[in-house]
Amino acid sequence: EAGWSTDGPWAAVTNFGAAHNFPTDERSRAADVQVRWKSSGGFGPWQHVHRFRDPYRDEVDLTNTQLPAGQTWRQALQQPPGAAAGEVRLLYRSNPYLPDEESAEIGRVALAP
């Protein structure tokens, strides 16, 4: 989900219907929330907002950011000056190091005030 409240734009992901964390199966799975903003010149590039992932055991500097079953992650988005609207998307990666083009887009929501 994504929307525009009186406080500004926001994005949310709910782990609904699964009896396990999201993403799951293997530590190599990751899901990224990204946003891009639209101004008079059109849409800008996608920007990273948040990553859901259980790191590999040797990645001791990273924390587990999986989304538990039944939980919702929500974050305010920083609208840049001149942005009139935007889009939020959720990318699923079978490998955390895959480029965006090789990842599966599992959701996209338009942002407008």
All heavy atoms as an XYZ file, in Angstrom:
889
protein
N       0.843     -1.182      0.000
C       0.000      0.000      0.000
C       0.885      1.241      0.000
O       2.028      1.195      0.432
C      -0.860      0.056      1.256
C      -1.888     -1.036      1.397
C      -2.656     -0.864      2.691
O      -2.099     -1.221      3.740
O      -3.786     -0.347      2.626
N       0.323      2.335     -0.442
C       0.983      3.632     -0.371
C      -0.106      4.691     -0.418
O      -1.197      4.451     -0.928
C       1.966      3.821     -1.517
N       0.183      5.845      0.121
C      -0.809      6.897      0.123
C      -0.211      8.235      0.464
O       0.999      8.389      0.615
N      -1.093      9.205      0.606
C      -0.702     10.581      0.875
C      -1.625     11.093      1.961
O      -2.798     11.347      1.707
C      -0.856     11.413     -0.380
C       0.133     12.521     -0.509
C       0.219     13.624      0.265
C       1.155     12.629     -1.490
N       1.232     14.425     -0.168
C       1.836     13.825     -1.251
C       1.573     11.827     -2.552
C       2.902     14.262     -2.023
C       2.625     12.258     -3.318
C       3.285     13.458     -3.056
N      -1.114     11.216      3.168
C      -1.916     11.730      4.276
C      -1.606     13.210      4.480
O      -0.814     13.796      3.732
C      -1.616     10.943      5.558
O      -0.315     11.245      6.015
N      -2.186     13.820      5.498
C      -1.889     15.223      5.796
C      -0.428     15.411      6.189
O       0.106     16.507      6.082
C      -2.798     15.738      6.934
O      -2.645     14.889      8.071
C      -4.250     15.763      6.492
N       0.235     14.327      6.628
C       1.655     14.387      6.972
C       2.562     14.154      5.776
O       3.767     14.259      5.890
C       1.980     13.341      8.050
C       1.268     13.635      9.356
O       1.052     14.827      9.662
O       0.929     12.674     10.069
N       1.986     13.785      4.635
C       2.780     13.541      3.437
C       2.673     12.112      2.950
O       1.868     11.323      3.442
N       3.515     11.744      1.969
C       3.433     10.419      1.375
C       3.998      9.338      2.301
O       4.875      9.605      3.112
C       4.277     10.545      0.104
C       5.221     11.660      0.384
C       4.512     12.595      1.314
N       3.475      8.114      2.137
C       3.923      6.986      2.937
C       3.795      5.707      2.120
O       3.089      5.660      1.119
C       3.109      6.858      4.227
C       1.632      6.751      3.999
C       0.735      7.785      3.920
C       0.873      5.559      3.749
N      -0.527      7.304      3.650
C      -0.472      5.941      3.544
C       1.183      4.208      3.675
C      -1.484      5.012      3.269
C       0.176      3.286      3.413
C      -1.138      3.697      3.224
N       4.507      4.661      2.560
C       4.416      3.333      1.953
C       4.281      2.312      3.062
O       4.794      2.515      4.171
C       5.649      3.042      1.109
N       3.588      1.205      2.775
C       3.404      0.142      3.756
C       3.363     -1.209      3.053
O       2.895     -1.308      1.922
C       2.114      0.348      4.547
N       3.876     -2.232      3.735
C       3.803     -3.614      3.266
C       3.269     -4.433      4.428
O       3.769     -4.330      5.550
C       5.186     -4.152      2.831
C       5.113     -5.631      2.455
C       5.752     -3.332      1.684
N       2.240     -5.250      4.160
C       1.667     -6.126      5.180
C       1.903     -7.576      4.784
O       1.652     -7.955      3.635
C       0.153     -5.871      5.327
O      -0.038     -4.505      5.719
C      -0.465     -6.785      6.377
N       2.393     -8.371      5.726
C       2.566     -9.810      5.515
C       1.254    -10.473      5.906
O       1.035    -10.845      7.047
C       3.730    -10.339      6.354
C       4.023    -11.802      6.089
O       3.278    -12.476      5.398
N       5.104    -12.288      6.662
N       0.378    -10.592      4.935
C      -0.978    -11.091      5.156
C      -1.142    -12.463      4.512
O      -0.818    -12.649      3.345
C      -1.987    -10.113      4.544
C      -3.409    -10.565      4.654
C      -4.095    -10.422      5.844
C      -4.053    -11.147      3.585
C      -5.413    -10.848      5.952
C      -5.360    -11.572      3.681
C      -6.042    -11.427      4.874
N      -1.648    -13.407      5.265
C      -1.965    -14.712      4.710
C      -0.847    -15.731      4.753
O      -1.052    -16.883      4.412
N       0.340    -15.322      5.142
C       1.456    -16.272      5.261
C       1.650    -16.609      6.740
O       1.463    -15.769      7.602
C       2.734    -15.659      4.701
N       2.038    -17.820      7.000
C       2.302    -18.235      8.384
C       3.799    -18.208      8.671
O       4.295    -18.934      9.522
C       1.736    -19.627      8.619
N       4.512    -17.366      7.941
C       5.968    -17.270      8.094
C       6.419    -15.855      7.753
O       5.642    -15.034      7.283
C       6.660    -18.282      7.179
C       6.202    -18.206      5.744
N       6.548    -17.185      4.898
C       5.386    -19.020      5.032
C       5.991    -17.366      3.714
N       5.269    -18.473      3.772
N       7.689    -15.588      7.997
C       8.259    -14.287      7.672
C       8.266    -14.059      6.156
O       8.220    -14.999      5.372
C       9.695    -14.189      8.177
C       9.787    -14.119      9.678
O       8.795    -13.882     10.364
N      10.970    -14.334     10.205
N       8.346    -12.790      5.773
C       8.481    -12.404      4.362
C       9.765    -11.619      4.203
O      10.001    -10.690      4.963
C       7.295    -11.532      3.919
C       7.492    -10.945      2.553
C       7.295    -11.720      1.428
C       7.908     -9.633      2.392
C       7.492    -11.186      0.158
C       8.105     -9.096      1.129
C       7.888     -9.882      0.012
N      10.598    -11.911      3.210
C      10.582    -13.116      2.391
C      11.167    -14.283      3.180
O      11.803    -14.093      4.206
C      11.473    -12.753      1.214
C      12.446    -11.778      1.772
C      11.698    -11.025      2.836
N      10.937    -15.478      2.682
C      11.400    -16.665      3.390
C      11.938    -17.665      2.382
O      12.178    -17.312      1.237
C      10.276    -17.269      4.243
O      10.814    -18.256      5.112
C       9.172    -17.876      3.417
N      12.116    -18.875      2.790
C      12.614    -20.004      2.004
C      14.122    -20.125      2.171
O      14.592    -21.093      2.704
C      12.217    -19.895      0.533
C      12.598    -21.126     -0.270
O      12.678    -22.215      0.325
O      12.824    -21.002     -1.486
N      14.882    -19.135      1.731
C      16.334    -19.170      1.852
C      16.832    -17.780      2.213
O      16.179    -16.785      1.936
C      16.965    -19.592      0.526
C      16.620    -21.003      0.108
C      17.305    -21.385     -1.191
O      18.269    -20.701     -1.594
O      16.874    -22.366     -1.794
N      18.006    -17.726      2.807
C      18.586    -16.429      3.168
C      18.906    -15.574      1.944
O      19.115    -14.379      2.051
C      19.835    -16.620      4.013
C      19.533    -17.136      5.390
C      20.827    -17.338      6.169
N      20.530    -17.964      7.434
C      20.562    -17.335      8.598
N      20.911    -16.073      8.651
N      20.273    -17.963      9.703
N      18.942    -16.186      0.787
C      19.258    -15.428     -0.419
C      18.072    -14.600     -0.913
O      18.222    -13.787     -1.812
C      19.709    -16.377     -1.530
O      18.681    -17.308     -1.826
N      16.901    -14.782     -0.341
C      15.719    -14.041     -0.786
C      15.699    -12.634     -0.186
O      16.054    -12.438      0.965
C      14.431    -14.766     -0.388
C      14.368    -16.206     -0.824
C      14.412    -16.328     -2.348
N      14.194    -17.701     -2.748
C      15.034    -18.401     -3.491
N      16.161    -17.859     -3.899
N      14.760    -19.633     -3.835
N      15.255    -11.682     -0.974
C      15.155    -10.297     -0.505
C      13.976     -9.628     -1.207
O      13.584    -10.030     -2.303
C      16.438     -9.521     -0.797
N      13.417     -8.616     -0.576
C      12.367     -7.806     -1.186
C      12.681     -6.346     -0.872
O      12.997     -6.008      0.272
C      10.995     -8.193     -0.652
N      12.622     -5.508     -1.881
C      12.976     -4.100     -1.737
C      11.800     -3.193     -2.048
O      11.121     -3.373     -3.069
C      14.128     -3.731     -2.673
C      15.424     -4.410     -2.294
O      15.680     -4.590     -1.099
O      16.194     -4.765     -3.208
N      11.585     -2.208     -1.198
C      10.614     -1.145     -1.449
C      11.384      0.003     -2.100
O      12.431      0.421     -1.593
C       9.945     -0.671     -0.142
C       8.988      0.478     -0.423
C       9.235     -1.822      0.546
N      10.867      0.493     -3.220
C      11.495      1.603     -3.931
C      10.442      2.657     -4.258
O       9.257      2.353     -4.369
C      12.138      1.124     -5.240
C      13.253      0.127     -5.037
C      13.831     -0.339     -6.363
O      13.188     -0.301     -7.404
N      15.075     -0.795     -6.325
N      10.902      3.895     -4.417
C      10.013      4.997     -4.787
C      10.675      5.797     -5.907
O      11.903      5.869     -5.993
C       9.698      5.912     -3.573
C      10.943      6.619     -3.064
C       8.612      6.919     -3.899
N       9.843      6.346     -6.783
C      10.333      7.326     -7.764
C       9.333      8.450     -7.811
O       8.129      8.260     -7.627
C      10.582      6.710     -9.135
C       9.361      6.266     -9.885
C       9.757      5.713    -11.242
N       8.591      5.267    -11.989
C       8.619      4.892    -13.240
N       9.764      4.913    -13.899
N       7.525      4.498    -13.858
N       9.841      9.643     -8.050
C       9.028     10.851     -7.975
C       8.832     11.452     -9.353
O       9.709     11.384    -10.203
C       9.688     11.866     -7.047
C       9.795     11.332     -5.660
C      10.901     10.795     -5.069
C       8.744     11.240     -4.703
N      10.602     10.375     -3.801
C       9.283     10.637     -3.547
C       7.399     11.596     -4.714
C       8.531     10.397     -2.409
C       6.649     11.363     -3.579
C       7.210     10.774     -2.436
N       7.676     12.064     -9.539
C       7.341     12.703    -10.813
C       7.303     14.208    -10.620
O       6.651     14.715     -9.719
C       5.979     12.207    -11.307
C       5.628     12.708    -12.680
C       4.325     12.093    -13.158
C       4.033     12.511    -14.589
N       2.758     11.933    -15.047
N       8.007     14.899    -11.490
C       7.975     16.358    -11.509
C       7.617     16.790    -12.921
O       7.219     15.969    -13.743
C       9.341     16.923    -11.089
O      10.330     16.514    -12.012
N       7.799     18.044    -13.230
C       7.441     18.541    -14.566
C       8.253     17.865    -15.663
O       7.826     17.794    -16.800
C       7.630     20.052    -14.629
O       8.977     20.378    -14.343
N       9.411     17.325    -15.326
C      10.256     16.640    -16.310
C       9.965     15.158    -16.438
O      10.667     14.446    -17.145
N       8.947     14.659    -15.747
C       8.622     13.238    -15.796
C       9.146     12.514    -14.560
O       9.526     13.135    -13.566
N       9.162     11.193    -14.630
C       9.601     10.390    -13.496
C      11.121     10.380    -13.383
O      11.828     10.273    -14.383
C       9.118      8.945    -13.619
C       7.706      8.749    -13.162
C       6.690      8.561    -14.074
C       7.390      8.753    -11.816
C       5.384      8.376    -13.664
C       6.083      8.574    -11.386
C       5.081      8.380    -12.310
N      11.608     10.448    -12.158
C      13.024     10.312    -11.881
C      13.374      8.845    -11.670
O      12.535      7.959    -11.832
N      14.604      8.558    -11.265
C      15.032      7.168    -11.062
C      14.418      6.562     -9.795
O      14.006      7.278     -8.883
C      16.553      7.291    -10.918
C      16.761      8.670    -10.385
C      15.688      9.512    -11.004
N      14.391      5.236     -9.756
C      13.926      4.530     -8.557
C      14.935      4.712     -7.445
O      16.143      4.655     -7.674
C      13.741      3.037     -8.855
C      12.565      2.745     -9.722
C      12.587      2.411    -11.044
C      11.192      2.759     -9.323
N      11.304      2.224    -11.500
C      10.425      2.418    -10.465
C      10.524      3.009     -8.128
C       9.035      2.333    -10.443
C       9.145      2.923     -8.109
C       8.413      2.594     -9.255
N      14.426      4.943     -6.228
C      15.273      5.130     -5.041
C      14.921      4.069     -4.003
O      13.754      3.756     -3.793
C      15.043      6.514     -4.437
C      15.332      7.640     -5.377
C      14.824      8.974     -4.834
O      14.219      9.057     -3.771
N      15.054     10.029     -5.584
N      15.948      3.537     -3.345
C      15.757      2.515     -2.313
C      15.112      3.132     -1.068
O      15.510      4.195     -0.619
C      17.107      1.907     -1.938
C      17.033      0.965     -0.789
N      16.576     -0.327     -0.917
C      17.326      1.128      0.515
C      16.609     -0.911      0.264
N      17.056     -0.048      1.144
N      14.117      2.456     -0.512
C      13.451      2.889      0.718
C      13.716      1.898      1.847
O      14.101      2.282      2.948
C      11.927      3.055      0.510
C      11.236      3.403      1.823
C      11.640      4.103     -0.546
N      13.521      0.591      1.569
C      13.680     -0.419      2.626
C      13.922     -1.789      2.004
O      13.428     -2.066      0.910
C      12.419     -0.476      3.494
C      12.513     -1.402      4.652
N      13.228     -1.100      5.789
C      12.003     -2.650      4.847
C      13.134     -2.096      6.639
N      12.402     -3.061      6.085
N      14.673     -2.642      2.734
C      14.915     -4.029      2.307
C      14.436     -4.987      3.377
O      14.753     -4.823      4.556
C      16.385     -4.268      2.027
C      16.718     -5.752      1.799
C      18.053     -5.956      1.191
N      17.866     -5.883     -0.266
C      18.801     -6.215     -1.134
N      19.980     -6.618     -0.731
N      18.556     -6.132     -2.419
N      13.683     -6.015      2.955
C      13.284     -7.123      3.817
C      14.205     -8.291      3.486
O      14.249     -8.734      2.333
C      11.828     -7.542      3.534
C      10.820     -6.456      3.782
C      10.284     -5.743      2.731
C      10.409     -6.155      5.069
C       9.346     -4.745      2.946
C       9.477     -5.158      5.300
C       8.947     -4.451      4.235
N      14.945     -8.792      4.513
C      15.890     -9.873      4.245
C      16.449    -10.442      5.534
O      16.622     -9.728      6.515
C      17.039     -9.355      3.388
C      18.062    -10.416      3.071
C      19.059     -9.946      2.021
N      20.071    -10.971      1.916
C      21.342    -10.788      2.175
N      21.803     -9.607      2.498
N      22.196    -11.788      2.078
N      16.752    -11.749      5.516
C      17.501    -12.420      6.581
C      18.908    -12.625      6.032
O      19.111    -13.424      5.124
C      16.850    -13.764      6.928
C      17.504    -14.443      8.122
O      18.351    -13.816      8.796
O      17.157    -15.613      8.374
N      19.911    -11.895      6.543
C      21.257    -11.953      5.959
C      21.916    -13.333      6.104
O      21.559    -14.120      6.971
C      22.043    -10.907      6.740
C      21.119    -10.297      7.697
C      19.818    -10.988      7.658
N      22.905    -13.557      5.246
C      23.733    -14.750      5.362
C      24.450    -14.734      6.715
O      24.668    -13.662      7.296
C      24.772    -14.803      4.240
C      24.192    -14.957      2.857
C      24.361    -13.961      1.903
C      23.494    -16.111      2.502
C      23.838    -14.107      0.614
C      22.967    -16.259      1.222
C      23.146    -15.251      0.291
O      22.622    -15.391     -0.968
N      24.820    -15.908      7.208
C      25.461    -16.005      8.531
C      26.757    -15.203      8.634
O      27.104    -14.712      9.706
C      25.717    -17.470      8.879
C      24.453    -18.212      9.208
C      24.736    -19.668      9.600
N      23.500    -20.353      9.893
C      22.774    -21.019      9.002
N      23.188    -21.092      7.760
N      21.652    -21.601      9.344
N      27.490    -15.070      7.530
C      28.756    -14.330      7.577
C      28.570    -12.814      7.423
O      29.522    -12.061      7.549
C      29.740    -14.865      6.540
C      29.261    -14.695      5.111
O      28.067    -14.397      4.894
O      30.092    -14.858      4.196
N      27.349    -12.366      7.184
C      27.073    -10.929      7.077
C      26.715    -10.402      8.472
O      25.589     -9.974      8.724
C      25.941    -10.672      6.080
C      26.314    -11.046      4.667
C      25.165    -10.873      3.691
O      24.046    -11.344      3.974
O      25.399    -10.257      2.634
N      27.681    -10.423      9.357
C      27.441    -10.094     10.765
C      27.126     -8.618     10.984
O      26.619     -8.244     12.041
C      28.639    -10.527     11.641
C      28.785    -12.042     11.636
C      29.926     -9.866     11.155
N      27.391     -7.769     10.008
C      27.101     -6.341     10.139
C      25.666     -5.998      9.740
O      25.243     -4.852      9.874
C      28.087     -5.517      9.310
C      28.092     -5.901      7.834
O      27.869     -7.101      7.526
O      28.339     -5.023      6.994
N      24.880     -6.979      9.259
C      23.498     -6.753      8.851
C      22.543     -7.389      9.849
O      22.873     -8.372     10.497
C      23.243     -7.358      7.462
C      24.090     -6.809      6.316
C      23.786     -7.560      5.030
C      23.858     -5.320      6.136
N      21.342     -6.828      9.945
C      20.328     -7.389     10.836
C      19.197     -8.000     10.017
O      18.983     -7.637      8.867
C      19.743     -6.316     11.783
O      19.209     -5.258     10.984
C      20.792     -5.770     12.723
N      18.476     -8.893     10.643
C      17.330     -9.535     10.009
C      16.190     -8.517      9.929
O      15.720     -8.026     10.948
C      16.911    -10.755     10.823
C      15.782    -11.521     10.194
O      15.088    -11.038      9.304
N      15.582    -12.734     10.659
N      15.768     -8.233      8.726
C      14.685     -7.256      8.512
C      13.459     -7.914      7.882
O      12.627     -7.220      7.287
C      15.166     -6.093      7.632
O      15.644     -6.618      6.390
C      16.251     -5.284      8.321
N      13.347     -9.244      7.993
C      12.159     -9.919      7.472
C      10.920     -9.369      8.160
O      10.972     -8.915      9.299
C      12.240    -11.418      7.727
C      13.260    -12.143      6.887
C      13.286    -13.608      7.250
O      13.402    -13.972      8.414
N      13.186    -14.465      6.245
N       9.796     -9.445      7.466
C       8.523     -8.982      8.004
C       7.769    -10.185      8.577
O       7.390    -11.093      7.837
C       7.707     -8.312      6.893
C       6.394     -7.655      7.284
C       6.619     -6.560      8.322
C       5.715     -7.083      6.048
N       7.557    -10.240      9.899
C       6.864    -11.384     10.501
C       5.418    -11.511     10.023
O       4.786    -10.536      9.619
C       6.907    -11.081     12.005
C       8.057    -10.141     12.170
C       8.074     -9.312     10.912
N       4.897    -12.725     10.095
C       3.515    -13.009      9.702
C       2.554    -12.101     10.453
O       2.683    -11.893     11.650
C       3.187    -14.469      9.981
N       1.595    -11.536      9.725
C       0.569    -10.690     10.327
C       1.007     -9.278     10.670
O       0.202     -8.483     11.146
N       2.261     -8.924     10.410
C       2.777     -7.599     10.758
C       2.765     -6.664      9.548
O       2.770     -7.103      8.396
C       4.206     -7.707     11.292
C       4.325     -8.541     12.546
C       3.636     -7.876     13.720
O       3.860     -6.711     14.005
N       2.793     -8.631     14.401
N       2.786     -5.363      9.832
C       2.853     -4.337      8.794
C       4.061     -3.449      9.034
O       4.307     -3.001     10.152
C       1.580     -3.467      8.790
O       0.465     -4.305      8.479
C       1.659     -2.342      7.771
N       4.816     -3.203      7.979
C       5.901     -2.222      7.986
C       5.336     -0.978      7.306
O       4.673     -1.054      6.281
C       7.094     -2.763      7.198
C       8.102     -1.719      6.844
C       9.180     -1.344      7.581
C       8.130     -0.913      5.659
N       9.865     -0.347      6.926
C       9.239     -0.064      5.750
C       7.308     -0.823      4.536
C       9.563      0.859      4.758
C       7.628      0.101      3.560
C       8.741      0.925      3.677
N       5.584      0.191      7.894
C       5.098      1.450      7.312
C       6.165      2.511      7.511
O       6.781      2.597      8.577
C       3.797      1.890      7.963
C       3.235      3.163      7.349
C       1.929      3.552      8.014
N       1.562      4.905      7.686
C       0.388      5.271      7.210
N      -0.552      4.385      7.029
N       0.141      6.535      6.947
N       6.355      3.349      6.482
C       7.371      4.402      6.566
C       6.915      5.642      5.810
O       6.349      5.547      4.717
C       8.697      3.897      5.992
C       9.819      4.907      6.094
C      11.146      4.304      5.716
O      11.450      3.178      6.076
N      11.953      5.048      4.983
N       7.182      6.796      6.394
C       6.956      8.058      5.697
C       8.002      8.194      4.596
O       9.137      7.743      4.738
C       7.065      9.226      6.671
N       7.616      8.808      3.494
C       8.519      9.021      2.362
C       8.886     10.495      2.277
O       8.042     11.357      2.540
C       7.856      8.558      1.067
C       7.414      7.096      1.029
C       6.595      6.811     -0.228
C       8.619      6.170      1.101
N      10.108     10.760      1.884
C      10.583     12.139      1.772
C      10.339     12.648      0.349
O      11.073     12.311     -0.570
C      12.071     12.211      2.118
C      12.382     11.795      3.542
C      11.660     12.651      4.560
O      11.616     13.871      4.458
N      11.077     11.993      5.549
N       9.312     13.453      0.211
C       8.965     14.033     -1.084
C       9.961     15.137     -1.420
O      10.108     16.094     -0.659
C       7.558     14.595     -1.023
C       7.121     15.317     -2.262
C       5.810     16.056     -2.039
O       5.286     16.103     -0.937
N       5.289     16.638     -3.097
N      10.657     15.037     -2.553
C      11.590     16.101     -2.919
C      10.851     17.354     -3.394
O       9.705     17.272     -3.851
C      12.414     15.481     -4.044
C      11.592     14.379     -4.587
C      10.682     13.919     -3.484
N      11.470     18.509     -3.306
C      10.849     19.737     -3.793
C      10.490     19.611     -5.280
O      11.257     19.067     -6.063
C      11.931     20.808     -3.591
C      12.859     20.227     -2.577
C      12.801     18.743     -2.744
N       9.327     20.063     -5.644
C       8.888     20.033     -7.034
C       8.219     18.741     -7.464
O       7.725     18.655     -8.573
N       8.213     17.732     -6.597
C       7.565     16.463     -6.961
C       6.058     16.598     -6.769
O       5.592     16.968     -5.700
C       8.104     15.325     -6.114
N       5.326     16.292     -7.815
C       3.873     16.416     -7.769
C       3.195     15.086     -7.472
O       2.053     15.060     -7.050
C       3.368     16.960     -9.105
N       3.880     13.992     -7.725
C       3.327     12.652     -7.535
C       4.483     11.664     -7.521
O       5.649     12.055     -7.636
C       2.345     12.315     -8.651
N       4.158     10.386     -7.404
C       5.198      9.370     -7.408
C       4.625      7.982     -7.566
O       3.414      7.796     -7.766
N       5.495      6.998     -7.483
C       5.119      5.590     -7.515
C       5.973      4.842     -6.502
O       7.141      5.179     -6.298
C       5.386      4.960     -8.891
C       4.474      5.419     -9.984
C       4.760      4.692    -11.286
O       5.948      4.507    -11.639
O       3.785      4.313    -11.951
N       5.386      3.822     -5.894
C       6.102      2.938     -4.982
C       5.982      1.535     -5.554
O       4.923      1.147     -6.049
C       5.486      2.972     -3.564
C       6.157      1.967     -2.649
C       5.589      4.368     -2.980
N       7.075      0.771     -5.506
C       7.017     -0.610     -5.961
C       7.737     -1.531     -4.990
O       8.585     -1.091     -4.210
C       7.587     -0.769     -7.369
C       9.102     -0.637     -7.470
C       9.545     -0.870     -8.894
N      10.995     -0.708     -9.031
C      11.658     -0.874    -10.159
N      11.001     -1.196    -11.258
N      12.961     -0.726    -10.203
N       7.368     -2.813     -5.063
C       7.990     -3.853     -4.259
C       8.622     -4.851     -5.215
O       7.933     -5.421     -6.070
C       6.957     -4.550     -3.368
C       7.471     -5.637     -2.435
C       8.458     -5.066     -1.417
C       6.307     -6.314     -1.723
N       9.944     -5.017     -5.109
C      10.685     -5.959     -5.946
C      11.069     -7.178     -5.123
O      11.564     -7.042     -3.995
C      11.967     -5.321     -6.490
C      11.853     -4.207     -7.501
C      13.244     -3.736     -7.930
C      11.065     -4.648     -8.720
N      10.882     -8.374     -5.687
C      11.303     -9.619     -5.048
C      12.547    -10.112     -5.760
O      12.576    -10.196     -6.987
C      10.184    -10.663     -5.151
C      10.550    -11.974     -4.512
C      10.463    -12.137     -3.133
C      10.973    -13.042     -5.276
C      10.803    -13.339     -2.531
C      11.306    -14.254     -4.690
C      11.226    -14.387     -3.320
O      11.558    -15.575     -2.737
N      13.565    -10.442     -4.963
C      14.833    -10.900     -5.531
C      15.140    -12.308     -5.029
O      15.156    -12.537     -3.826
C      15.965     -9.955     -5.136
C      15.743     -8.516     -5.584
C      16.845     -7.598     -5.045
N      16.506     -6.210     -5.159
C      16.745     -5.451     -6.233
N      17.309     -5.978     -7.293
N      16.404     -4.184     -6.233
N      15.408    -13.236     -5.949
C      15.799    -14.585     -5.544
C      17.254    -14.605     -5.075
O      17.692    -15.552     -4.444
C      15.595    -15.581     -6.685
O      16.340    -15.184     -7.814
N      17.975    -13.543     -5.367
C      19.353    -13.341     -4.905
C      19.446    -11.860     -4.532
O      19.065    -11.005     -5.327
C      20.339    -13.691     -6.029
C      21.776    -13.464     -5.644
O      22.136    -12.414     -5.124
N      22.611    -14.447     -5.920
N      19.953    -11.531     -3.337
C      19.939    -10.121     -2.919
C      20.784     -9.196     -3.780
O      20.644     -7.986     -3.703
C      20.468    -10.173     -1.483
C      21.224    -11.442     -1.382
C      20.569    -12.401     -2.331
N      21.631     -9.765     -4.621
C      22.517     -8.944     -5.438
C      22.061     -8.835     -6.892
O      22.755     -8.261     -7.720
C      23.950     -9.496     -5.360
C      24.400     -9.593     -3.928
C      24.553    -10.823     -3.309
C      24.618     -8.448     -3.166
C      24.931    -10.906     -1.971
C      24.991     -8.525     -1.829
C      25.147     -9.761     -1.249
O      25.501     -9.837      0.073
N      20.874     -9.355     -7.202
C      20.343     -9.222     -8.559
C      20.038     -7.758     -8.871
O      19.544     -7.024     -8.015
C      19.044    -10.008     -8.716
C      19.127    -11.508     -8.889
C      17.728    -12.101     -8.981
C      19.925    -11.870    -10.124
N      20.275     -7.332    -10.105
C      19.869     -5.971    -10.490
C      18.345     -5.880    -10.591
O      17.657     -6.893    -10.714
C      20.541     -5.770    -11.856
C      20.797     -7.149    -12.372
C      20.971     -8.044    -11.173
N      17.845     -4.670    -10.552
C      16.397     -4.438    -10.625
C      15.777     -5.136    -11.838
O      14.701     -5.714    -11.743
C      16.086     -2.942    -10.704
C      16.381     -2.207     -9.409
O      16.768     -2.849     -8.414
O      16.209     -0.976     -9.404
N      16.438     -5.091    -12.984
C      15.887     -5.642    -14.221
C      15.689     -7.155    -14.146
O      14.906     -7.720    -14.906
C      16.801     -5.331    -15.423
C      17.149     -3.879    -15.615
C      18.258     -3.397    -14.667
O      19.274     -4.084    -14.482
O      18.075     -2.320    -14.091
N      16.410     -7.836    -13.263
C      16.300     -9.291    -13.147
C      15.483     -9.701    -11.923
O      15.427    -10.868    -11.576
C      17.691     -9.912    -13.086
C      18.485     -9.722    -14.359
C      19.872    -10.310    -14.275
O      20.071    -11.312    -13.582
O      20.770     -9.742    -14.934
N      14.841     -8.745    -11.284
C      14.008     -9.005    -10.115
C      12.540     -8.945    -10.519
O      12.179     -8.313    -11.504
C      14.296     -7.962     -9.033
O      15.670     -7.995     -8.685
N      11.689     -9.599     -9.740
C      10.254     -9.635    -10.043
C       9.538     -8.499     -9.320
O       9.646     -8.376     -8.099
C       9.667    -10.969     -9.620
N       8.843     -7.671    -10.076
C       8.023     -6.621     -9.466
C       6.719     -7.268     -9.024
O       5.959     -7.763     -9.844
C       7.756     -5.498    -10.459
C       6.994     -4.350     -9.845
C       6.787     -3.204    -10.807
O       7.784     -2.692    -11.353
O       5.613     -2.824    -10.997
N       6.453     -7.259     -7.714
C       5.248     -7.923     -7.221
C       4.165     -6.941     -6.797
O       3.096     -7.352     -6.360
C       5.563     -8.930     -6.088
C       6.257     -8.262     -4.917
C       6.396    -10.077     -6.624
C       6.497     -9.193     -3.736
N       4.434     -5.671     -6.926
C       3.415     -4.671     -6.634
C       3.901     -3.281     -6.976
O       5.082     -2.978     -6.841
N       2.960     -2.441     -7.447
C       3.255     -1.028     -7.735
C       2.011     -0.223     -7.409
O       0.908     -0.614     -7.770
C       3.629     -0.846     -9.197
C       4.057      0.596     -9.507
C       4.334      0.808    -10.986
N       5.487      0.051    -11.429
C       6.320      0.459    -12.387
N       6.132      1.624    -12.995
N       7.336     -0.288    -12.756
N       2.219      0.910     -6.730
C       1.109      1.767     -6.328
C       1.446      3.206     -6.686
O       2.569      3.675     -6.440
C       0.855      1.667     -4.800
C      -0.287      2.573     -4.382
C       0.571      0.231     -4.391
N       0.495      3.927     -7.266
C       0.674      5.346     -7.592
C       0.511      6.179     -6.326
O      -0.281      5.863     -5.455
C      -0.343      5.764     -8.628
N       1.298      7.242     -6.244
C       1.215      8.204     -5.136
C       0.732      9.538     -5.693
O       1.320     10.064     -6.635
C       2.593      8.438     -4.530
C       3.117      7.443     -3.529
C       4.574      7.752     -3.225
C       2.300      7.501     -2.265
N      -0.308     10.081     -5.103
C      -0.783     11.397     -5.505
C      -1.449     12.065     -4.314
O      -2.120     11.396     -3.537
C      -1.771     11.298     -6.656
N      -1.225     13.377     -4.150
C      -1.853     14.073     -3.020
C      -3.358     14.160     -3.171
O      -3.916     14.009     -4.200
C      -1.223     15.463     -3.049
C      -0.495     15.581     -4.332
C      -0.407     14.233     -4.950
